[in-house]
Amino acid sequence: MQKGTPPPCRLVSKRTIANALGVGLRTLERWIAAGDFPAADYRLSGQAHRWDWATVEAWLAERAA
């Protein structure tokens, strides 16, 4: 997947988001912990968290403004 390319599935993992943004997984985790990236929309179990791709798009739009 190229940077900025939306994934085919609308619910995405941290790894998918990090790949789409062109950052490391640990960087994304730091952003989440610092409140610089939205918390997961869904907690499926323990470490299985998912974001709706629309949340990621909204975050990108906010940063671009």
N, C-alpha and C positions, 0 to 999 in steps of 0.2 A: 504494500500500500504506500502510495506517495504521500508526502507531507500535505496535510490539508484535504486529503481525499476522504469523504465520508465513507464509513464502513457500510456493507450491505445490510447489516442488522441494525435496528434502531437502539437496542439496548447493548451497551458496550462496557468492556472491562477497563481497568486502569492501564493494562498493557496496550490495548487497542488505542486508547486515547493518547498515551505517550507516543506511540508510533505515528499516529496521525499528526501530532503536534511537532514531531521531530525532536523530542526531548527524552531523556532517560526516565525509566520507571521511578527511580529514587527521587529525581527532580520533581516529578508529578506528586509523589507522596509527600514531599516537603511542602509543596504548594498547598495541598489539601490540609496538612497539619497546621500550616500558618494561616489558613482561611483565605488564601489567595486563589483558590480554585473551589468550586462548589462541592459540597458533600454529596455522597452518592444518593441517587434517587431511590434506589432499592437495595435492601440488604437481604440477600437470598439465604445466607448462612455464614457463620464465622467470618471468614475473609472473602467471601464471594459477594462483592458489591458491584452494582451496575449503575450506569448513568444512561439516561435517555440522550440520544445524540443531539436533540434539540437543546438540552441544557448546555452541552459543549458549544454548540453554535451560538447560543445567547452569550456565553462567556467570551467567546472570540469577538463577537460584535461589540460588546461592552468595552473590551480592551482596545478595539480599533477606534472607538469614538473619542 
